[in-house]
Amino acid sequence: MSSLPNVVELSQQLIRCPSVTPNEGGALDLLEQVLNGLGFTCHRETFSDAGIPDVENLYARLGSSGPNFCYAGHTDVVPVGDAAAWKVDPFGGEIIDDVLYGRGAVDMKGSIACFVTALAGFLEKHGSDFGGSISLLITGDEEDICINGTRKMLQWVAAQEETLDCCLVGEPTSNARLGDMIKIGRRGSLNGRLTVFGTQGHTAYPQLANNPTHSLVRMLHGLSTESLDSGSEHFPPSSLQITSVDVGNPVTNVIPADATAMFNVRFNDLYSSKGVLDWVRERLDRVGGRYDLDLKVSGESFLSTPGPFSDLIAASVTEVTGQSPELGTTGGTSDARFIKDFCPVAELGLLNDTAHKIDERVPLSDLKQLEAIYGGILEGYFKE
């Protein structure tokens, strides 16, 4: 194999692709070029759905036999916000004092670069006859509504009669230091919009009206003061957070006809989304009255039981950093919620403290360490 890709340079090149979700921005073109050079067979699939943008995705595989080790990630990034507030060009990939700046540096172009360069080193050492296959599943809508990306790519992979034997997702899972947490599951997420109906009237004659705001306040009190649970072995307690209360009343002497609130529930493996819904409705019905509850489920909670795969990842982290990682389930949702239906999945990536922020950044030392961790995982997985 000729010149190998460099982790810092590849991270810079990916950052310089303005792939704000759902735009491809040249990031998949770049990865396809690099992976073709490493001998991978690449497939670009674009998926559509009514009323939402098309999304380009990439599946690349080297090898035809099992086991198939898959790395999953996304090249789409969130908008930069106020570009003038950044100390550098958000898509410049600039390095200041050995720190790489740019949108996607940690979430998650840096991680993708780490895996690609790690596997390049692995292939230089072992060649293509390493006892299985390596694949990458890279999507372009993880930061959006997650319809035309990983979910459909997994269905496409299955339709090709391919099997994923395990999957490492490169989301930024680290908290205080690189590798301090491996995600082995995720909480479920449910969004609710509650509208309580009453009868509009004059505040001087409350007996002639029915104030929905009073009922809404009592309902929200029950939702916010009662705990769903105290947590489980691998999950923190489920959490319900009220995110908006809106009456839309510009005056003080009119009792409104309706009142609305929104909330989000992050629930652990003690609940399904139906169980959360039942819990919520029970507390609303205690107050009574006429209301409407609109719910949307972003994902169910799941747990990949700790075992050989998480042990392998943890061993590589310890080998490189000297520290033992925690097996956790905190944070938001990720595409792992789709992958877990196809194979065992775990997540490990860079520090999450600047993800989605102004001046998103990663120390060059973290990139090099994560590259080494990923390389150790590949070595351990395909060890004879």
C-alpha positions as CSV (number, residue, x, y, z in Angstrom):
1,M,0.0,0.0,0.0
2,S,1.3,3.5,-0.9
3,S,1.0,6.5,1.3
4,L,-1.4,6.1,4.2
5,P,-4.0,8.8,5.1
6,N,-3.0,10.9,8.1
7,V,-5.6,11.3,10.8
8,V,-5.1,15.0,11.3
9,E,-5.1,15.8,7.6
10,L,-8.1,13.6,6.9
11,S,-10.0,15.3,9.8
12,Q,-9.2,18.7,8.4
13,Q,-10.3,17.7,4.9
14,L,-13.6,16.3,6.2
15,I,-14.3,19.5,8.3
16,R,-13.7,21.6,5.1
17,C,-16.6,19.8,3.5
18,P,-19.7,22.0,4.4
19,S,-22.0,19.0,5.0
20,V,-24.7,20.8,7.1
21,T,-27.5,18.3,7.4
22,P,-28.8,17.0,5.0
23,N,-26.3,18.3,2.4
24,E,-23.5,15.9,1.4
25,G,-21.1,18.8,1.0
26,G,-18.3,16.6,-0.5
27,A,-17.7,14.6,2.6
28,L,-18.9,11.3,1.2
29,D,-17.0,12.0,-2.0
30,L,-13.8,12.3,0.0
31,L,-14.4,9.2,2.0
32,E,-15.3,7.2,-1.1
33,Q,-12.1,8.3,-2.7
34,V,-10.0,7.3,0.3
35,L,-11.7,4.0,0.8
36,N,-11.5,3.1,-2.9
37,G,-7.7,3.6,-2.5
38,L,-7.7,1.1,0.4
39,G,-9.4,-1.5,-1.7
40,F,-13.0,-1.1,-0.5
41,T,-16.0,-1.6,-2.6
42,C,-18.2,1.5,-2.1
43,H,-21.9,1.9,-2.6
44,R,-23.6,5.3,-2.6
45,E,-27.3,5.1,-1.9
46,T,-29.7,8.0,-2.0
47,F,-33.1,7.6,-0.2
48,S,-36.2,9.7,-0.5
49,D,-39.4,10.3,1.4
50,A,-42.3,12.5,0.8
51,G,-41.9,16.1,2.1
52,I,-38.3,15.8,3.3
53,P,-35.0,16.2,1.6
54,D,-33.2,13.3,-0.2
55,V,-30.2,12.0,1.7
56,E,-27.0,10.4,0.3
57,N,-25.4,7.5,2.2
58,L,-22.3,5.4,1.9
59,Y,-21.7,1.7,2.5
60,A,-18.2,0.4,1.9
61,R,-16.9,-3.1,2.5
62,L,-13.6,-4.9,2.2
63,G,-13.8,-8.7,2.2
64,S,-16.5,-11.2,1.4
65,S,-16.3,-13.6,4.4
66,G,-17.4,-13.3,7.9
67,P,-17.2,-12.0,10.5
68,N,-18.1,-8.5,9.3
69,F,-16.9,-5.7,11.6
70,C,-18.8,-2.5,10.9
71,Y,-18.1,1.0,11.8
72,A,-21.0,3.4,11.7
73,G,-21.0,7.2,11.7
74,H,-22.4,10.3,10.0
75,T,-20.8,13.1,8.0
76,D,-23.7,15.6,8.4
77,V,-23.2,18.3,11.0
78,V,-25.5,20.9,12.7
79,P,-25.5,24.5,11.5
80,V,-22.6,26.7,12.7
81,G,-24.9,29.3,14.3
82,D,-23.3,32.7,14.3
83,A,-20.2,32.3,12.2
84,A,-18.9,35.6,13.4
85,A,-18.8,34.3,16.9
86,W,-16.3,31.6,16.0
87,K,-12.6,32.4,16.5
88,V,-11.9,30.6,13.1
89,D,-13.7,29.7,9.9
90,P,-16.1,26.9,11.1
91,F,-15.3,25.0,7.9
92,G,-11.6,25.9,7.8
93,G,-10.2,23.0,9.7
94,E,-7.6,25.3,11.4
95,I,-5.2,24.2,14.0
96,I,-4.3,26.5,17.0
97,D,-2.0,25.4,19.7
98,D,-2.3,21.7,18.7
99,V,-6.1,21.9,18.8
100,L,-8.2,21.3,15.6
101,Y,-11.2,23.6,15.2
102,G,-14.3,23.2,13.0
103,R,-17.9,22.1,12.8
104,G,-17.8,18.3,13.1
105,A,-14.4,18.1,14.7
106,V,-15.9,15.9,17.5
107,D,-19.4,15.2,16.2
108,M,-18.2,13.2,14.3
109,K,-15.8,13.8,11.5
110,G,-12.8,13.4,13.7
111,S,-13.9,10.0,14.8
112,I,-14.5,8.9,11.2
113,A,-11.0,10.0,10.3
114,C,-9.6,8.1,13.3
115,F,-11.3,4.9,12.1
116,V,-10.3,5.2,8.5
117,T,-6.6,5.9,9.3
118,A,-6.7,3.1,11.9
119,L,-8.0,0.6,9.4
120,A,-5.4,1.8,6.8
121,G,-2.7,1.0,9.3
122,F,-4.3,-2.4,10.0
123,L,-4.5,-3.3,6.3
124,E,-0.9,-2.2,5.8
125,K,0.1,-4.7,8.5
126,H,-2.2,-7.6,7.6
127,G,-3.2,-7.1,4.0
128,S,-6.6,-8.0,2.8
129,D,-6.5,-11.6,4.2
130,F,-7.2,-10.8,7.8
131,G,-9.9,-13.4,8.5
132,G,-13.1,-11.6,7.7
133,S,-14.5,-8.3,6.5
134,I,-14.5,-4.6,7.5
135,S,-17.4,-2.3,6.5
136,L,-18.3,1.3,7.1
137,L,-21.9,2.6,7.1
138,I,-21.9,6.4,6.9
139,T,-25.1,8.4,6.8
140,G,-26.0,12.0,6.0
141,D,-29.0,12.7,8.2
142,E,-28.2,11.7,11.8
143,E,-28.4,15.3,12.9
144,D,-31.8,15.7,11.2
145,I,-34.9,13.5,11.4
146,C,-33.1,10.2,10.7
147,I,-35.5,8.8,8.1
148,N,-33.4,8.6,4.9
149,G,-30.2,7.6,6.5
150,T,-29.0,4.7,8.7
151,R,-32.5,3.2,9.1
152,K,-32.9,2.7,5.3
153,M,-29.2,1.8,4.8
154,L,-29.6,-1.1,7.2
155,Q,-32.5,-2.3,5.2
156,W,-30.5,-1.9,2.0
157,V,-27.6,-3.9,3.5
158,A,-29.9,-6.7,4.6
159,A,-31.5,-6.8,1.1
160,Q,-28.0,-7.4,-0.3
161,E,-28.0,-10.5,1.9
162,E,-25.1,-9.0,3.9
163,T,-24.7,-9.6,7.7
164,L,-23.2,-7.2,10.2
165,D,-21.7,-9.2,13.1
166,C,-21.0,-6.2,15.3
167,C,-21.0,-2.5,15.0
168,L,-18.9,0.2,16.5
169,V,-20.5,3.7,16.4
170,G,-18.1,6.6,16.6
171,E,-20.3,9.1,18.4
172,P,-18.6,11.4,20.9
173,T,-19.1,9.4,24.1
174,S,-16.2,10.6,26.2
175,N,-16.9,13.0,29.1
176,A,-13.9,14.3,31.1
177,R,-11.2,12.4,29.2
178,L,-10.9,10.4,26.1
179,G,-12.3,6.9,26.4
180,D,-13.8,7.3,29.9
181,M,-17.2,6.0,28.7
182,I,-18.4,3.4,26.3
183,K,-22.1,3.5,25.5
184,I,-23.7,0.1,25.6
185,G,-27.3,1.4,25.3
186,R,-29.4,4.5,25.0
187,R,-32.4,5.9,26.8
188,G,-35.6,6.1,24.9
189,S,-37.0,9.6,24.0
190,L,-40.6,10.7,23.8
191,N,-41.9,14.2,23.0
192,G,-45.3,15.3,24.2
193,R,-47.6,18.2,23.4
194,L,-50.4,18.6,25.9
195,T,-53.4,20.9,25.1
196,V,-56.0,21.5,27.8
197,F,-59.4,22.9,26.8
198,G,-61.7,25.1,28.8
199,T,-64.2,27.9,28.2
200,Q,-63.2,31.4,27.5
201,G,-64.6,34.1,29.7
202,H,-64.1,37.3,31.7
203,T,-61.8,37.1,34.7
204,A,-64.4,39.0,36.8
205,Y,-66.9,36.2,36.2
206,P,-64.9,33.0,36.6
207,Q,-68.1,31.0,37.4
208,L,-69.2,31.5,33.8
209,A,-65.9,30.2,32.4
210,N,-63.6,27.2,32.8
211,N,-60.0,28.1,33.1
212,P,-57.8,25.5,31.3
213,T,-54.6,27.1,32.7
214,H,-55.5,26.0,36.2
215,S,-55.9,22.4,35.1
216,L,-52.7,22.6,33.1
217,V,-50.7,23.8,36.1
218,R,-52.1,20.9,38.2
219,M,-51.3,18.4,35.4
220,L,-47.7,19.7,35.0
221,H,-47.2,19.6,38.8
222,G,-48.0,15.9,38.8
223,L,-45.7,15.2,35.8
224,S,-42.8,17.2,37.2
225,T,-42.8,16.2,40.9
226,E,-43.4,12.5,40.6
227,S,-40.4,10.3,39.6
228,L,-40.9,7.6,37.0
229,D,-38.3,5.3,38.7
230,S,-35.0,5.3,40.5
231,G,-32.9,3.9,37.7
232,S,-31.8,0.4,36.7
233,E,-28.5,-1.5,36.6
234,H,-27.1,0.3,33.6
235,F,-29.4,3.3,33.3
236,P,-29.9,6.5,35.4
237,P,-33.5,7.4,36.5
238,S,-35.9,8.3,33.7
239,S,-36.5,12.0,33.4
240,L,-39.4,14.1,32.4
241,Q,-38.6,17.7,31.5
242,I,-41.2,20.4,30.7
243,T,-39.9,22.4,27.8
244,S,-42.7,25.0,27.1
245,V,-45.9,26.4,28.6
246,D,-47.9,28.6,26.3
247,V,-51.3,30.2,26.7
248,G,-50.9,32.9,24.0
249,N,-53.0,35.3,26.0
250,P,-52.0,39.0,25.4
251,V,-54.3,40.4,28.1
252,T,-54.9,39.8,31.8
253,N,-58.7,40.0,32.0
254,V,-59.6,37.1,29.7
255,I,-59.7,33.5,30.8
256,P,-58.3,31.6,27.7
257,A,-60.0,28.9,25.9
258,D,-57.0,26.5,25.9
259,A,-53.5,26.2,27.2
260,T,-50.6,24.2,25.9
261,A,-47.4,22.7,27.3
262,M,-44.6,20.5,25.8
263,F,-42.4,18.0,27.5
264,N,-39.7,15.4,26.8
265,V,-39.2,12.1,28.5
266,R,-35.9,10.3,28.5
267,F,-36.7,6.8,29.7
268,N,-34.6,3.8,30.7
269,D,-35.0,0.1,30.1
270,L,-37.7,-0.2,32.8
271,Y,-40.1,1.3,30.3
272,S,-41.3,1.1,26.8
273,S,-42.8,4.2,25.2
274,K,-46.2,2.7,25.8
275,G,-45.4,2.4,29.5
276,V,-44.3,6.0,29.6
277,L,-47.6,7.0,27.9
278,D,-49.6,5.1,30.4
279,W,-47.7,6.7,33.2
280,V,-48.3,10.2,31.8
281,R,-52.0,9.6,31.1
282,E,-52.6,8.3,34.6
283,R,-51.4,11.6,36.0
284,L,-53.4,13.7,33.6
285,D,-56.6,11.8,34.2
286,R,-56.2,12.4,38.0
287,V,-56.8,16.1,37.2
288,G,-59.5,15.3,34.7
289,G,-61.1,17.6,32.1
290,R,-60.8,17.7,28.4
291,Y,-57.3,17.5,26.9
292,D,-55.5,16.4,23.9
293,L,-52.1,14.6,24.1
294,D,-49.9,14.3,21.0
295,L,-46.9,12.1,21.4
296,K,-43.9,11.3,19.1
297,V,-41.4,8.6,20.0
298,S,-37.8,9.3,18.8
299,G,-36.6,5.9,19.9
300,E,-37.1,3.1,22.4
301,S,-34.6,2.4,25.2
302,F,-32.2,-0.4,24.5
303,L,-29.2,-2.2,26.1
304,S,-26.5,-4.2,24.5
305,T,-25.6,-6.7,27.2
306,P,-22.0,-6.3,28.3
307,G,-19.9,-9.1,26.9
308,P,-17.0,-9.9,24.6
309,F,-17.5,-6.9,22.3
310,S,-17.6,-4.2,25.0
311,D,-14.8,-6.0,26.8
312,L,-12.7,-5.8,23.6
313,I,-13.3,-2.1,23.3
314,A,-12.6,-1.5,27.0
315,A,-9.3,-3.4,26.8
316,S,-8.1,-1.3,23.9
317,V,-9.0,1.9,25.7
318,T,-7.1,0.7,28.7
319,E,-4.1,-0.3,26.6
320,V,-3.8,3.1,25.0
321,T,-4.9,5.5,27.9
322,G,-4.1,3.4,31.0
323,Q,-7.6,4.1,32.3
324,S,-10.6,1.8,32.6
325,P,-13.8,3.1,30.9
326,E,-17.3,3.1,32.3
327,L,-20.0,1.3,30.5
328,G,-22.8,3.9,30.3
329,T,-26.1,4.8,28.6
330,T,-26.4,8.5,29.2
331,G,-26.8,11.3,26.6
332,G,-29.3,11.6,23.8
333,T,-30.3,9.2,21.1
334,S,-28.0,8.0,18.2
335,D,-28.3,5.8,15.2
336,A,-27.3,2.9,17.5
337,R,-31.0,2.6,18.2
338,F,-31.5,1.3,14.7
339,I,-28.4,-0.8,14.5
340,K,-29.1,-2.8,17.6
341,D,-31.9,-4.6,15.7
342,F,-29.3,-6.0,13.3
343,C,-26.2,-6.8,15.5
344,P,-24.5,-6.1,18.8
345,V,-23.6,-2.4,19.0
346,A,-21.4,-0.2,21.2
347,E,-20.3,3.4,20.9
348,L,-17.0,5.1,21.5
349,G,-15.7,8.4,20.3
350,L,-14.2,11.8,21.2
351,L,-15.1,14.2,24.0
352,N,-18.6,15.6,23.8
353,D,-18.0,18.9,25.6
354,T,-17.8,21.0,22.5
355,A,-20.3,19.1,20.2
356,H,-22.8,21.5,18.5
357,K,-21.1,24.5,20.2
358,I,-19.3,27.6,18.9
359,D,-15.6,26.7,18.4
360,E,-16.2,23.0,18.3
361,R,-12.7,21.5,18.7
362,V,-10.5,18.5,19.4
363,P,-6.9,18.2,20.7
364,L,-4.7,16.6,18.1
365,S,-3.5,14.2,20.9
366,D,-7.1,12.9,21.2
367,L,-7.3,12.2,17.5
368,K,-4.1,10.2,17.6
369,Q,-5.1,8.3,20.7
370,L,-8.5,7.4,19.3
371,E,-6.8,6.2,16.1
372,A,-4.7,3.9,18.3
373,I,-7.7,2.7,20.2
374,Y,-9.6,1.9,17.0
375,G,-6.5,0.1,15.7
376,G,-6.3,-2.0,18.9
377,I,-10.0,-2.9,18.5
378,L,-9.4,-4.2,15.0
379,E,-6.4,-6.1,16.1
380,G,-8.3,-7.8,18.9
381,Y,-11.3,-8.6,16.9
382,F,-9.5,-10.3,14.1
383,K,-6.9,-11.9,16.3
384,E,-6.1,-15.4,15.2
